[in-house]
Amino acid sequence: MAALPSDSSFHVVRFERAAETDAFVRALQRFLDSPRGDAWTSKFHVTEVWAPCALSKGPLEVYLSDSALMAAEAAFPPVPVIGASRGNELSPDCVLVLKGAKLHTEDS
């Protein structure tokens, strides 16, 4: 199980409904898996999206790495960022829901 990098900064994106959170993460995954998204999935970028719980449990917010935010802004601006936090300021129970173009589910 991946551990939230405590020394990294994350951009907090909050939604009103869990379905919006799910749709956002899945749309970002599709973008990253496309030729236009390749730039953010190279070995030079840490493109990660974390959440307080798995997508199947309906989180209302996600935490984007710098590269994930840049990719989201390139794909579908504006991104509804409400703030920023360091990894050590977020719950240690956070789960990785997207790394590069790979969606992480409870089963993977």
C-alpha distances in whole Angstrom, upper triangle without the diagonal:
4,7,10,12,15,18,18,20,19,22,22,23,24,26,28,27,23,25,25,22,21,24,23,19,21,24,22,20,23,25,22,23,26,29,29,25,25,26,23,20,22,20,22,20,17,17,14,14,12,14,14,13,12,16,17,17,20,19,22,20,18,17,18,18,21,21,20,23,25,24,25,28,29,28,30,31,31,28,28,26,27,26,24,21,20,16,17,19,17,15,12,11,11,8,9,11,13,13,16,18,15,14,11,12,11,12,10
4,7,9,12,15,14,16,16,18,19,21,22,24,27,26,23,24,24,21,20,23,21,18,20,22,20,18,22,23,20,21,25,27,27,23,23,23,20,18,19,18,19,17,13,14,11,12,10,12,13,13,13,16,18,18,20,18,21,19,16,14,15,14,18,18,17,20,22,21,22,25,26,26,27,28,29,25,26,24,25,23,21,18,16,13,14,17,14,13,11,10,9,7,7,10,11,10,14,16,14,13,11,12,12,14,12
4,6,9,12,12,14,14,17,18,20,21,24,26,26,23,25,25,21,21,24,22,19,21,24,21,20,24,25,22,23,27,29,28,25,24,24,21,19,21,19,20,17,14,14,12,12,10,12,12,13,14,17,19,19,20,18,20,18,15,13,14,14,17,18,17,19,22,22,22,25,27,27,28,29,28,25,25,23,23,21,18,16,13,10,11,13,12,11,8,9,8,8,8,12,13,12,16,18,16,16,13,15,15,17,15
4,6,9,9,10,10,13,14,17,18,21,24,24,21,24,23,19,20,22,20,17,20,22,20,19,23,23,21,23,26,28,27,23,23,23,19,18,20,19,19,16,12,13,10,10,8,10,11,12,14,16,19,19,19,16,18,15,13,10,11,11,14,15,15,17,19,20,20,22,24,25,25,26,25,22,22,19,20,18,15,12,10,6,8,10,9,9,7,8,7,8,8,11,12,12,15,18,17,16,14,16,16,19,17
4,6,6,9,10,13,15,18,20,23,26,27,24,26,25,22,22,25,22,19,22,24,21,21,24,24,21,23,26,28,27,23,23,22,18,18,19,17,17,14,11,12,10,12,10,13,14,16,17,20,23,22,22,20,21,18,15,12,12,10,13,14,15,16,19,19,20,22,24,25,26,26,26,22,22,20,20,18,14,12,9,6,8,11,10,11,10,12,10,11,11,14,14,13,15,19,18,18,17,19,20,22,20
4,6,8,10,14,15,18,20,24,27,27,25,28,27,23,24,27,24,22,25,26,23,23,27,27,24,27,30,31,30,26,26,25,21,21,22,20,19,17,14,15,13,14,12,14,15,17,19,21,24,23,24,20,21,18,16,13,13,12,14,16,17,18,20,22,22,24,26,27,28,27,27,23,23,20,20,17,13,10,6,4,4,8,8,10,9,12,11,13,13,17,17,16,19,22,22,21,20,22,22,25,23
4,7,10,13,16,19,22,25,28,29,28,30,28,25,26,28,25,23,26,27,24,24,28,27,24,27,29,30,29,25,25,24,20,21,21,19,18,16,13,15,14,15,14,17,18,20,22,24,27,26,26,23,23,20,17,14,14,11,13,15,16,17,19,21,22,23,25,27,27,27,26,23,23,20,20,16,13,10,6,6,7,10,11,13,13,16,15,16,16,19,19,17,19,23,23,23,22,24,25,27,25
4,7,10,13,16,19,22,26,27,25,27,25,22,23,25,22,20,23,24,20,21,24,23,21,24,26,27,25,22,22,20,17,17,18,17,15,13,10,12,11,12,12,15,16,19,20,22,25,25,24,21,21,18,15,11,10,8,9,12,13,13,15,17,18,19,21,23,24,23,23,19,20,17,17,14,10,9,6,6,8,10,11,14,13,16,14,15,14,16,16,15,16,20,20,20,20,22,24,26,24
4,7,10,13,16,20,23,24,23,25,23,20,22,23,20,18,22,22,19,20,24,22,20,24,26,27,24,21,22,20,17,18,19,19,17,14,11,12,11,12,12,14,16,19,20,21,25,24,23,19,19,15,13,9,8,7,7,11,11,11,13,16,16,17,19,21,21,20,19,16,17,13,14,11,7,6,4,6,9,9,10,14,14,17,14,15,15,16,16,15,17,20,21,21,20,23,24,27,25
4,6,9,13,16,19,21,20,21,19,16,18,19,16,15,18,19,16,17,21,20,18,21,23,25,23,19,21,19,16,17,19,19,17,14,11,11,9,9,9,11,13,16,17,18,21,21,19,16,15,12,9,5,5,5,7,10,9,9,12,14,13,14,17,18,18,17,17,13,13,10,11,9,6,5,6,7,10,10,9,12,14,15,12,13,12,14,13,14,15,18,18,18,18,20,22,25,23
4,6,10,13,17,18,18,19,17,14,17,18,14,14,17,17,15,17,20,19,18,21,23,24,22,19,21,19,16,18,20,21,19,16,13,12,11,9,10,11,13,16,18,17,21,21,19,15,14,10,8,5,5,6,7,10,9,7,11,13,11,12,15,16,16,14,13,10,10,6,8,6,4,7,9,10,13,12,11,14,16,17,14,15,14,15,14,15,16,18,19,18,19,21,23,26,24
4,6,10,13,15,15,17,14,12,15,16,13,13,17,17,15,17,20,20,19,22,24,26,24,21,23,22,19,20,23,24,22,19,16,14,12,10,10,9,11,14,16,16,19,18,16,12,10,7,6,5,7,9,11,13,11,10,13,15,13,14,17,17,16,15,14,10,8,6,6,5,6,7,10,11,14,12,10,13,15,16,13,14,14,14,15,16,18,19,20,18,19,20,22,25,24
4,7,10,12,12,14,11,9,12,13,10,11,14,14,13,16,18,18,18,21,23,25,22,20,22,22,19,20,23,24,23,20,18,15,13,10,10,10,12,14,15,14,17,17,14,11,9,5,5,6,8,11,12,14,11,10,13,14,11,12,16,15,14,13,11,8,6,5,6,8,9,11,14,14,17,15,13,15,18,18,14,15,15,14,14,17,18,19,19,17,18,19,21,24,24
4,7,9,10,12,9,8,11,13,10,12,15,16,15,18,20,20,20,23,25,27,25,23,25,25,22,23,27,28,27,23,21,18,16,13,12,10,11,14,15,13,16,15,12,9,6,4,7,9,11,15,16,18,15,13,17,17,14,15,19,18,15,15,13,10,7,7,7,9,11,13,16,17,19,16,14,15,18,18,15,16,16,15,16,19,21,21,21,19,19,20,21,24,24
4,6,7,9,6,6,10,10,9,11,14,14,15,17,19,20,21,23,25,27,25,23,26,26,23,25,28,30,29,25,23,20,18,14,14,12,13,14,15,13,15,14,11,9,5,6,9,12,14,17,19,20,17,15,19,18,15,16,19,18,15,15,13,11,8,10,10,13,15,17,20,20,22,20,17,18,21,20,17,17,18,16,17,20,22,21,22,19,20,19,21,24,25
4,7,9,7,8,11,12,12,14,17,17,18,20,22,23,24,26,28,31,28,26,30,30,27,28,32,33,33,29,27,24,22,18,17,15,15,16,17,14,16,15,11,10,6,9,12,15,17,21,23,24,21,19,22,22,18,20,23,21,18,18,16,14,11,13,13,16,18,20,23,23,25,22,20,20,23,22,19,20,21,19,20,24,25,25,25,22,22,21,23,26,27
4,5,5,7,9,10,11,13,15,16,17,19,20,22,23,25,26,30,28,26,29,30,27,28,31,33,33,29,27,24,21,18,17,14,15,14,15,12,13,12,8,8,6,9,12,16,18,22,24,24,21,20,23,22,19,21,23,21,18,19,18,16,13,15,15,18,20,22,24,24,26,23,21,20,23,21,19,19,19,17,19,23,24,23,23,20,20,19,20,23,24
4,5,5,6,9,10,11,12,14,16,17,19,20,21,23,25,28,27,24,27,28,25,26,29,31,31,27,25,22,19,15,14,12,12,11,11,8,9,8,5,6,5,8,11,14,16,20,23,23,19,19,22,21,18,21,23,20,19,20,19,16,15,16,16,19,20,21,23,22,24,22,19,19,21,18,16,16,16,14,16,20,22,21,20,16,17,15,16,19,20
4,5,5,6,9,10,11,12,14,15,16,18,20,21,23,26,25,23,26,27,25,25,29,31,31,27,25,22,20,16,16,14,15,14,13,9,10,10,7,9,9,11,13,16,18,21,23,23,19,20,22,21,17,20,22,19,17,19,18,16,15,17,18,21,22,23,26,25,27,25,22,22,24,21,19,18,18,15,16,20,21,20,19,16,17,15,17,19,20
4,5,5,6,9,10,10,12,14,15,16,18,20,21,24,23,21,24,25,22,23,27,29,29,25,24,20,18,15,15,13,15,15,14,11,12,13,9,10,8,10,11,14,15,19,21,21,17,17,19,18,14,16,19,16,14,15,15,12,12,14,15,18,20,21,24,23,26,24,21,21,24,22,19,18,18,15,16,19,20,19,19,16,17,17,19,21,22
4,6,5,6,9,10,11,12,14,15,17,18,20,23,22,20,22,23,20,21,25,26,26,23,20,17,15,11,11,10,12,12,11,8,10,11,8,7,6,7,7,11,12,16,18,18,14,14,17,16,13,16,18,16,14,15,15,12,11,13,14,16,17,18,21,20,22,21,18,18,20,18,15,14,14,11,12,16,17,17,16,13,14,14,16,19,19
4,5,5,6,9,10,11,12,14,15,17,19,22,21,19,21,23,20,20,24,26,26,23,21,17,15,12,12,11,13,12,10,6,8,10,8,8,9,10,10,13,14,17,20,19,15,16,19,17,14,17,19,16,15,17,17,14,14,16,18,19,20,21,23,21,24,23,20,20,21,19,16,14,13,10,11,15,16,15,14,11,12,11,14,16,16
4,6,5,6,8,10,10,12,14,15,17,20,19,17,20,22,19,20,23,26,26,23,21,18,16,13,15,14,16,15,14,10,12,14,11,12,11,12,12,15,15,18,20,19,15,16,18,15,13,15,17,13,12,15,15,13,14,16,18,20,21,23,25,24,27,26,22,23,24,22,19,17,16,12,13,16,17,15,15,12,14,14,17,19,19
4,6,5,6,9,10,11,12,14,16,19,17,15,18,19,17,17,21,23,23,20,18,15,13,11,13,12,15,15,14,11,14,15,12,12,11,10,9,12,11,15,16,15,12,12,14,12,9,12,13,11,10,12,12,10,11,12,15,17,18,20,22,21,24,23,20,21,23,21,18,16,15,12,11,14,15,13,14,12,14,15,18,20,19
4,6,5,6,9,10,10,12,14,18,16,14,16,18,15,15,19,21,21,18,16,12,10,8,10,10,14,13,11,9,12,14,12,11,11,10,8,11,10,13,15,14,10,11,14,12,9,13,14,12,12,14,15,12,13,14,16,18,18,19,20,19,22,22,19,19,20,19,15,13,11,8,7,11,12,10,11,8,10,12,15,17,16
4,5,5,6,9,10,11,13,16,16,13,16,18,16,15,19,21,22,19,18,14,13,11,13,13,17,15,13,10,12,15,13,13,14,14,12,14,13,16,18,16,13,14,16,13,11,15,15,12,13,15,17,14,16,17,20,21,22,23,24,22,26,25,22,23,23,21,18,16,13,10,9,12,12,10,10,8,10,11,15,16,15
4,5,5,6,9,10,11,14,13,11,14,16,14,15,19,21,22,19,18,14,14,12,15,16,19,18,16,13,16,18,16,16,16,15,14,15,14,16,17,15,12,13,14,11,9,12,12,9,9,12,14,12,15,16,19,21,22,23,25,24,27,27,24,25,26,24,21,18,16,13,11,14,13,10,12,11,14,15,19,20,19
4,5,5,6,9,10,13,11,9,12,13,11,12,15,18,18,15,14,11,11,10,13,14,18,18,16,14,17,19,17,16,16,14,12,13,11,13,14,12,8,10,11,8,6,10,10,7,9,11,13,11,14,15,18,19,19,21,22,21,25,24,22,23,24,23,19,17,14,11,9,11,10,8,10,10,13,15,18,20,18
4,5,5,6,9,12,12,9,11,13,11,10,14,17,18,15,14,10,10,10,13,15,18,18,15,13,16,18,17,17,18,16,14,14,12,14,15,13,10,12,13,10,10,13,13,10,12,15,17,15,17,18,21,22,21,22,23,22,25,25,23,23,24,22,19,16,13,10,7,9,8,5,7,7,10,12,16,17,15
4,5,5,6,10,10,8,11,14,12,12,15,18,20,17,17,13,14,14,17,18,22,21,18,16,18,21,19,20,20,19,17,18,16,17,18,15,13,15,15,11,11,14,13,10,12,15,17,16,19,20,23,25,24,26,26,25,29,29,26,27,27,26,22,20,17,14,11,12,11,7,9,9,13,15,19,19,17
4,5,5,8,7,5,9,11,10,10,14,17,18,15,16,12,14,14,17,19,23,22,20,18,21,23,21,21,21,19,17,17,15,16,16,13,11,12,12,8,8,11,9,7,9,13,15,14,17,19,22,23,23,25,25,25,28,28,26,27,28,27,23,21,18,15,12,13,10,8,11,12,16,18,22,22,20
4,5,8,7,4,6,8,7,7,10,13,14,12,12,9,11,12,16,18,22,22,20,18,21,23,22,21,22,20,17,16,14,14,14,11,9,12,11,7,9,12,10,9,12,15,17,16,19,19,23,23,22,23,24,23,26,27,25,26,26,25,22,19,16,14,10,10,7,5,9,10,14,17,20,21,18
4,7,8,6,7,10,10,8,11,14,16,14,15,12,13,15,18,20,24,23,20,19,21,24,23,23,24,22,19,19,17,17,18,14,13,15,15,11,13,15,14,12,15,18,20,19,22,23,26,27,26,27,27,25,29,30,27,28,28,27,24,21,17,15,11,11,8,5,8,10,14,17,20,20,17
4,5,5,7,10,11,10,13,16,17,16,17,14,16,17,21,23,27,26,24,22,24,27,26,25,26,24,22,22,19,19,19,16,14,16,15,11,13,15,13,11,14,17,20,19,22,23,27,28,27,29,29,28,32,32,30,31,31,30,27,24,21,18,15,14,11,9,12,14,18,20,24,24,21
4,5,5,8,10,10,12,15,16,16,18,15,18,20,23,26,30,29,27,25,28,30,29,29,29,27,24,24,21,20,20,16,16,17,15,12,14,16,13,12,15,18,21,21,24,25,29,29,29,30,30,30,33,34,32,34,34,33,29,27,23,21,18,17,13,11,15,17,21,23,27,27,24
4,6,7,9,10,12,16,16,15,17,14,17,18,22,25,28,29,27,25,27,30,28,27,27,25,22,22,19,18,17,14,13,15,12,9,11,12,9,9,12,15,18,18,21,22,26,27,26,28,28,28,32,32,30,32,33,32,28,26,23,21,17,16,13,12,16,17,21,24,28,28,25
4,5,6,7,9,13,13,12,13,11,13,15,19,21,25,25,23,22,24,27,25,24,24,22,19,19,15,15,14,11,10,12,10,7,9,11,9,8,12,14,17,16,20,20,24,24,23,25,25,24,28,29,27,29,29,28,25,23,19,17,14,13,9,8,12,14,18,21,24,25,22
4,5,5,7,10,11,10,12,11,14,16,20,23,27,27,25,23,26,29,28,27,27,25,22,20,17,16,15,12,12,14,12,10,13,14,12,12,16,18,20,19,23,23,26,26,25,26,26,25,29,30,28,30,30,29,26,23,20,18,15,13,9,9,12,15,18,22,25,25,22
4,6,6,9,9,8,11,10,14,16,20,23,27,27,26,25,28,30,29,27,28,25,22,20,16,15,13,10,11,13,10,8,12,13,11,12,16,17,19,19,22,22,25,25,23,24,24,24,28,29,27,29,29,29,26,24,20,20,16,14,10,11,15,17,20,24,27,27,24
4,6,9,8,6,8,6,10,13,16,19,23,24,23,22,25,27,26,24,24,21,18,16,13,11,10,6,7,10,8,6,10,12,10,11,14,16,18,16,19,19,22,22,20,21,21,20,24,25,24,26,25,26,22,20,17,16,12,10,7,9,12,15,17,21,24,25,22
4,7,8,6,7,6,10,13,16,19,23,23,21,21,24,26,25,24,25,22,19,17,14,12,12,9,9,12,11,9,12,15,13,14,17,19,21,19,22,21,24,24,22,22,22,21,24,26,24,25,25,25,21,19,15,15,11,8,5,7,10,13,15,19,22,22,19
4,5,6,8,9,12,16,19,22,26,26,25,24,27,29,29,27,28,25,22,20,16,14,14,10,12,15,14,12,15,17,16,17,20,22,23,22,25,24,27,26,24,24,23,22,25,27,26,28,27,27,24,22,18,18,14,11,8,10,13,16,18,22,25,25,21
4,6,8,10,13,16,19,23,26,26,25,25,28,30,30,28,29,26,23,20,17,14,14,12,14,17,16,15,18,20,19,20,23,24,26,24,27,25,28,27,24,24,22,21,24,26,25,27,25,26,23,21,18,19,15,12,9,12,14,17,18,22,25,25,21
4,7,9,13,16,19,23,26,27,26,26,30,31,31,29,29,26,22,19,16,13,12,10,13,15,14,14,17,18,17,19,22,23,24,23,25,23,26,25,22,22,20,20,23,25,24,26,25,27,24,22,19,20,16,13,11,14,16,19,20,24,27,27,24
4,6,9,13,15,19,22,24,23,23,26,28,27,25,25,22,18,16,12,9,9,6,9,11,11,10,14,15,15,16,19,20,21,19,22,20,23,21,19,19,18,17,20,22,21,23,23,24,20,19,16,16,13,10,8,12,14,16,18,21,24,25,22
4,6,10,12,16,19,20,20,20,24,25,24,22,23,19,16,13,10,7,8,6,8,11,11,11,14,16,16,17,19,20,21,18,20,18,21,19,17,16,15,14,17,19,18,20,19,20,17,15,12,13,11,8,7,11,12,14,15,19,21,22,19
4,7,10,14,17,18,17,17,21,22,21,19,20,17,13,11,8,6,7,5,5,8,9,8,10,13,13,14,16,17,18,15,18,16,19,18,16,16,15,14,18,19,18,19,19,19,16,14,11,11,8,6,5,8,10,12,13,16,19,21,18
4,7,10,14,14,14,14,18,19,18,16,17,14,10,8,6,5,8,8,6,9,11,11,11,14,15,15,17,18,18,15,17,15,18,17,14,14,14,12,16,17,15,16,16,16,12,11,7,8,5,5,6,9,9,10,10,14,16,18,15
4,7,11,11,11,11,15,15,15,12,13,10,7,6,5,6,10,10,7,9,12,11,11,14,16,15,16,17,17,13,14,13,15,15,13,13,13,12,15,16,13,14,14,14,10,9,6,6,5,7,9,10,10,9,10,12,15,17,15
4,7,8,9,10,13,13,13,10,12,9,6,5,7,8,12,13,10,12,15,15,14,17,19,19,19,20,19,16,16,14,15,15,13,12,12,10,13,13,10,10,11,10,6,6,4,5,7,9,12,13,13,11,10,12,13,16,15
4,5,7,8,11,10,10,7,9,6,5,6,9,12,15,16,13,14,18,17,16,19,21,20,20,20,20,16,15,14,15,14,14,13,14,11,14,13,9,9,11,9,5,6,7,7,9,12,15,16,15,12,11,12,12,16,15
4,7,9,11,9,9,6,9,8,7,9,12,15,18,19,17,18,21,21,19,22,25,24,23,23,23,19,17,16,16,15,15,13,14,12,13,12,8,7,9,7,4,6,9,10,13,15,19,20,18,15,13,13,13,17,17
4,6,8,6,7,6,9,9,9,11,14,17,20,21,18,19,23,22,20,23,26,24,24,25,24,21,19,19,19,19,18,17,18,15,16,16,12,10,11,8,6,6,9,9,12,15,19,19,17,14,11,10,10,13,14
4,5,5,7,7,11,11,10,12,15,17,21,21,18,19,23,21,20,23,25,23,23,24,24,21,20,20,21,21,20,19,20,17,19,19,15,13,14,10,8,6,8,7,10,14,17,17,14,11,8,7,7,10,11
4,5,5,6,9,10,10,13,14,17,20,20,17,18,21,20,18,21,23,21,20,22,22,19,18,18,20,21,21,20,21,19,21,21,17,16,17,14,11,9,10,7,10,14,16,16,14,10,9,7,8,11,12
4,6,8,11,13,13,16,18,21,24,24,20,22,25,23,21,24,26,24,23,25,25,22,21,22,23,24,24,24,25,22,24,24,20,18,19,15,14,12,13,10,13,17,19,18,16,12,11,8,8,11,13
4,6,10,12,13,16,18,21,25,25,22,23,26,25,22,26,28,25,24,26,25,22,21,21,22,23,23,22,23,21,23,22,18,16,17,13,12,11,13,12,15,19,21,21,19,15,13,10,10,13,15
4,6,9,11,14,17,20,23,24,20,21,24,23,20,23,25,23,22,23,22,19,18,18,19,20,21,21,23,21,23,21,17,16,18,15,13,12,14,12,15,19,21,20,19,15,14,12,12,16,17
4,6,7,11,14,17,20,21,18,18,22,21,18,21,23,22,20,21,20,17,15,15,15,17,17,17,19,17,19,17,14,13,15,13,11,11,12,11,14,17,20,20,18,15,14,13,14,17,18
4,7,11,13,17,20,21,17,17,21,20,17,19,22,21,19,19,18,14,12,13,12,14,16,16,19,18,20,17,14,14,17,15,13,13,15,13,15,19,21,21,20,17,17,16,17,21,21
4,7,10,13,16,17,14,14,17,17,15,17,20,19,17,17,16,12,10,10,10,11,12,13,15,15,17,15,12,12,15,14,11,12,13,12,14,16,19,19,19,16,16,16,17,21,21
4,6,10,13,14,11,11,15,15,12,15,18,17,16,16,15,12,11,10,11,11,11,11,13,12,15,14,11,12,14,13,9,10,10,9,10,13,15,16,16,13,13,14,16,19,19
4,7,10,11,9,9,13,13,12,14,17,17,17,16,16,12,11,9,10,10,8,8,10,9,12,11,9,11,13,13,9,10,9,10,10,12,14,16,16,14,14,16,18,21,19
4,6,8,5,6,9,10,9,11,14,14,14,14,14,11,11,9,11,11,9,10,11,11,14,14,12,14,16,16,12,12,10,10,9,10,12,13,14,14,14,17,19,22,20
4,5,5,6,9,10,10,12,14,15,16,16,16,13,14,12,14,12,10,10,10,10,14,14,13,15,16,17,13,13,11,12,10,10,11,13,15,15,15,18,21,23,21
4,5,5,6,9,10,11,12,14,15,15,15,12,14,12,14,13,10,11,11,12,16,16,16,19,19,21,17,17,15,15,13,12,12,15,17,18,19,22,24,26,24
4,5,5,6,9,10,11,12,14,14,15,13,16,14,17,16,14,15,15,15,19,19,18,21,21,22,18,18,15,15,12,11,9,12,14,16,17,21,23,25,22
4,5,5,6,9,10,10,12,13,13,11,13,12,15,15,13,14,15,15,19,19,17,19,20,20,16,15,13,12,9,9,8,10,12,13,15,18,21,23,20
4,5,5,6,9,10,10,10,10,8,10,9,12,12,11,13,15,15,19,18,17,20,21,22,18,17,15,14,12,13,12,14,16,16,18,20,23,25,23
4,5,5,6,9,10,10,11,10,13,12,15,15,14,16,17,18,22,22,21,23,24,25,21,21,18,17,15,14,13,14,17,18,20,23,26,28,25
4,5,5,6,9,10,11,10,14,13,17,17,17,19,19,20,23,23,22,24,25,25,21,20,17,16,13,12,10,11,14,15,18,21,24,25,23
4,5,5,6,7,8,7,10,11,15,15,15,18,19,20,23,23,21,23,24,24,20,19,17,15,12,13,12,12,15,15,18,20,23,25,23
4,5,6,5,6,6,10,10,14,15,16,18,20,21,25,24,23,25,27,27,23,22,20,18,16,17,15,16,19,19,21,24,27,29,27
4,6,7,9,10,13,14,18,19,19,22,23,24,27,27,26,28,29,29,25,24,22,20,17,17,15,15,18,19,22,25,28,29,27
4,7,9,9,13,15,18,20,20,23,24,24,28,28,26,28,29,29,25,23,21,18,16,16,14,13,17,17,20,22,26,27,25
4,6,7,10,13,16,18,19,22,24,25,28,27,25,27,29,29,25,24,21,19,17,18,17,16,19,18,21,23,26,28,27
3,5,9,11,14,16,17,21,23,24,27,26,25,27,29,29,25,25,23,21,19,20,19,19,21,21,24,25,29,31,29
4,6,9,12,14,16,19,22,23,26,25,24,26,28,28,25,25,23,21,20,21,20,20,23,22,24,26,29,31,30
4,6,9,11,13,16,19,20,23,21,20,22,25,24,21,21,19,18,17,18,18,18,20,19,21,23,26,28,27
4,6,9,12,15,18,19,22,20,18,21,23,23,20,20,20,18,18,20,20,21,22,21,22,23,26,28,28
4,6,8,11,14,16,19,17,16,18,21,21,18,19,18,18,17,19,20,21,22,21,22,23,25,28,27
4,7,10,14,16,18,15,14,17,20,21,18,20,20,19,20,21,23,24,25,23,24,25,27,30,29
4,7,11,13,15,12,12,15,18,20,17,19,19,19,20,21,22,24,25,24,24,25,27,30,29
4,7,10,12,10,10,14,16,18,15,17,17,18,18,19,20,22,23,22,23,24,26,29,28
4,6,8,6,7,11,13,15,13,16,16,17,18,19,20,23,23,22,22,24,24,28,26
4,5,5,7,11,12,14,13,15,15,18,18,18,20,23,23,22,22,24,24,27,26
4,5,5,8,8,11,10,12,12,15,16,16,18,21,21,20,19,21,21,24,23
4,6,8,8,11,11,14,15,18,19,19,22,25,24,23,21,23,23,26,25
4,7,9,12,11,14,16,18,20,20,23,25,25,24,22,24,24,27,26
4,6,8,7,11,13,15,17,18,21,23,22,21,19,20,20,23,23
4,5,6,9,12,15,17,18,22,24,22,20,18,19,18,21,21
4,6,9,11,14,17,18,21,23,22,20,17,18,17,20,20
4,6,10,12,16,17,21,22,20,18,15,15,14,17,17
4,7,9,12,14,17,19,17,15,13,13,13,16,16
4,6,9,11,15,16,14,12,9,9,9,13,12
4,6,7,11,12,10,9,7,9,10,12,11
4,7,10,10,8,6,5,7,9,11,10
4,6,7,6,5,6,9,12,13,11
4,6,5,7,8,11,14,15,12
4,6,8,10,14,17,18,14
4,6,10,13,16,17,14
4,6,10,13,13,10
4,6,10,11,9
4,7,8,6
4,5,5
4,6
4
